[in-house]
Amino acid sequence: MNGNQRTMHVTATNVPETRRLALTQRHPKRKLTPDRQFDPDHPELMDLPDPDPQILRRDLENLRTINRYFGGLRAVRVHVIDLIQKIDPARTIEILDLATGSADHPIALVRLAQTMNRRIHITAVDRNPSMLGIARERAREYSEITFEQGDLLKLNHSPKSFDIVLCSLAIHHFSRTDAVSILRTMVGYSRVGIIVNDLYRSWPAAWTAWIYTHLTTRNPMTLNDSYVSVLRAFTPQELLEIADEAGVPNARIFSHPMFRLVLVGGH
C-alpha cells in the first residue's frame, strides 16, 4: 500500500451512539464535519446551462493544476494499477471514465499504460458538450481515447463491457439517491472493479479550498465551485453506506492527502 494512502474501516459501531451524541453536544464548536449542503435547485456554476466558454476553459485549467499538484491524479493512479494487475496482460484494458471533464484522467491513464507496456482503450463520457469539446482538443493525439456525450443517469452500455469504471470529482454533484444509482450502474458495467474519486467533506477541506483559490485565481467559477464542492461532498461513512446500498462488491474506502476520498470496489 502506498505510504500516502490509508484504508478507512468505517463502521457505525466504532463509537457508541450515546458517546457520539455526547461528544457532539459537549463540543459543538469542535465539529469539523459540516452537514451536507446539497440543493439541486442551486447547482455549481459549471453545471449551469451554457456556461461562459472562456470562464469554463480557465476553470478546467485550474482543476487540472489542482489534480496534478494536490494528488487527484495520483490517488486514482495507485488504485487503477491494483485493478490492472487483475487483467490478462494479453488483453486490451477497457476503461469507462464518467464525467471526464477535460480528460485529465484518460490522458494520464494512457500514459500509465504505456509505461506498463499495456494496451488500453478508454471511453470518456461527459454531459456537457463544451467540456467534451475541450477534452477532444486536449486528447487529439491519443487515439486510445473515445469520447461520448451522455448523462450519468441515462447511460446505455452493455453489462460487463468494461474492465474498470472510473468516476472522478463528480459524485458530489448528485443527490444521495442518484449517487446510489450511478454506483449501481458502474458495478453493472465493470468486469474487474470500480473507482470513485471525490472530496472528503470537512471544514478544514472547505477552508483550504477557499484560501487556495482566492490566492491563485480570480475565475468566478473556480472561486465558487471549489468551496461549494467540498460542502456537497460525502463523508467516508456516507460514501460507504451509498456503496452498500448500490451493491458495490468488496467496497473499501481510502483517504489520500489533500482531502481526497477514494472508494474502490472489486468483483
N, C-alpha and C positions, 0 to 999 in steps of 0.2 A: 504493500500500500504506500502511496506517495506520502511523504512526510508532512505535506501541507494540507492533507485532507483528513477528515475524521468521520468515522461512521457514527451515526447518532441512533442509538437504540431507544426510540421514543415510545413510551407506553403511558397510558393514563394512570397506571397504578404505581408509578415510580414514587409519587408523593401522595400521601393520603389526602382525600378531598378536604377534610376539616383542616388539615395542616396548610394546604394550598390556599384555602379561603382566609385562614388566619394571617398568613404571610401577606396576602394582598391587602387585607383590611388594616393590618398593623403598619404597613409601609406603602401607602398608596402612591407617594411621590417617587418611590423607587421602582415602580413598574416600568420595565424597559420595552415592553411589547404593547404597542397601541392596538386598539380594536381595528379590525379590517375596515378600511374606508373605501368601499366599492359601491358606485352608483352608476348603473347602466345608462341613466339619462345624462350623465356628465362624463363622457369618455375622455381619454387622454387626447391631446391635441393631434397626435399622429393618426388617431383613429377617426378623426372628423372627415367628412366627405370633401374631396378636392382640396387637400392642404396646399399651401403655397409651395411651388416646386423648389424654389431656392432655399426656403427655410427647411423643408423636408430633407433636401440633399445635404445641407450643412449639419442637420441633426443626426443623420445617419453617419456622417463622418465623425461626429463626436462620439457616437455609440461604438464605432469601430475602434476609436482610441481607447475608450473605457474597456472594451472587451480585450484589447491587446495588452494593456498595461495593468489592468485590475483583475486579471485572472479568469475572465469568462471563457476565452478560447482554451486555456489550459485545463479548466475544470471539466470541460466536455472531452477534451483530448484523452485524458487519462482513463476515462470510463469507456470511451469508444475503443481504445486499444484493448481493454479487457474483453470486450464483446467480439472484436475482430479475431481474437485468438481462438474463438469457438467456431469460426467459419472455415470451411475447407479451403486451403491455400490455392487449390486448382480453380476455384470458382471466383467470379467477379463479385465483389461486395456490393450489395444493393442497399442504399440508404434513402429514406424519405425524410426530408427536412421541412418541418412545418413552420409557417410564419418566418420565412427565411430572411426577411428584411433586405439588406444589401448583399446577401450571400457571404457573410463573414465565415460562417461555419463550413459551408460546402467548399469554398476555396481552400480553407485550412485543412479540411479532411482529404481533399485530392492531394495536396502536398504531403500530408502524412502518409497516405497510401503509397506515394512514390518513394518515400524513404524506406517503407517496409517492403518494397518490390511487390506490391499487390495491385491487382486491377480493381477499379471501383467505378460505380455509376451512382450518381446522386440525383434524385428528383426533388427539386426545391419548389415549395408551394408558398404563395402569399396571396392574400385577398386584394391588396392594394395595387392597382396597375402602375401607379407612379413608382412604387418601390420596386416592382418587377422590372420596370424599365431601367432603373439604376443598377439593379442586380445583374441584369443581362449585359449591360455595358461593362461592368466590372469583371464579369466572368467570361467575356467573349473569347478568351484564349483557352478556355477549359472545356473541351468537348465532352468531358466526363459529366458535366452538369446539364440537366434538362430542367426548364422552368415551366411551371403551370400556375395559372390563376385559379384560386379556389378558396372557399370558405371552410375553415377548420371543422365546422359543424355540419358540412354537407359534402364531404369528400366521397369519391366514388372509385375506389381501387379494389382489386380482388383481395380476398383474405390471404394472409401469409405471403404477400407479394414482395415484401422487403425483408432484408435481414435485420436491420436496425431502423427504428423510427425515432427521430430526434425532434424535440420542441424546446426552443431556447428563448427565454425572456418574453414569453407570450402568454403563459397560463394565467398570469395575474391580470390580464386584460378581460378575463371571463368571470362569470358568476361561479359559485361553487358547483351548482348543478351542471353547468356547461363544462366545467373543468373535469368532472366525472365522465361526461360523455366523450370528451376529447381523449382522455386516458384510455377509456374503453376501446375507442377506435384505434388508438395506437397499438394496443395489445393485439387487436384483431388483425392488423396489417403486418405485424412483426413475426419473423421466424425465430429470431435469436433473443432480442431484447429491446427495451425502450430506454430513452434517457430524457428526462425533463430537467432543464437547467433554468433556474429562476433566482429571484432575490429572496432574502431572508428578512421578513418584516420585523423591524425593531426601531426604536428611537435613535440609537447610535447610527444605524444604517441610513435613516432618513436625514439626520443631521449631516452625516458625511457627504451624502449626495448633494444636499443643499449648498454646503460650503464649497465643495469641489467645483460644482457647476458655476456658482457665482464668481469664483476666482478665475475661471478659464474660458467662459463664453458669455455672449450676450444673446445667443439664439433663444427666442422665447419658447420654442418647442422643447428644447433640452432643459431649460430652466424649470419649466412646469412639469414635464413628464418624468424627469429623473426622480424628483421628490415624491410626486404622486404615485409613481410605480412602486416604490418601497411600501407605501401605506396601503396599496391594493394587493400586495403580495401575501403569500400564506406563511404560516409558521411550520416548522418541521412536523409537529403533531397534526396540524390541519392537513398538510400535504399527504402524510401517511394515511390518514383517515380517508381522504379522497381516493388514494391508490387502492385501499382495501375495498371501498365501495365499487370501484371500477373493475375489480378483479385482477389487478396487476400481480402477476406471479413473482414470488421471491422479492418483494419490494424492500428496498433499502434506501435510507436517507444519508447523504453525505454533506458535511459542511466544508466549505472551502474559504480561503481568505477573501476579504473584502465583501463579506455578507452574501456569498453565493451559496445556494442550496441546490443540491442535485438529487433527484430521485432516479434510481436505476431499478429496472425490473427485467428479469431474465426467464426464459422458458426452460 
